[in-house]
Amino acid sequence: MGHRLTKIYTRTGDTGETGLGDGSRLPKDSLRVHALGEVDELNSAIGLLLAEELPDGVRAALASIQHDLFDLGAKSPFRGIPA
């Protein structure tokens, strides 16, 4: 069996904030953090659909949407880039 991580510390404490990719911090209840979670959830749901048998056109459309969501999720954690 591989290594098991039983305790992970960020050493920043839980002050109700989360870090963005550029090092800035936002409240965990901010709309931007909520939107990032929603994008992630949608991407996950599309991934589950893509694991099933689908018509080629539907599969292509979902794969394209998923790629766009990956791009959005990669760019959104940076403050200078619009969410």
Secondary structure, DSSP 8 states (H G I E B T S, - for coil): ----------SS--SSEEE-TTS-EEETTSHHHHHHHHHHHHHHHHHHHHTS---HHHHHHHHHHHHHHHHHHHHTTSTTS--
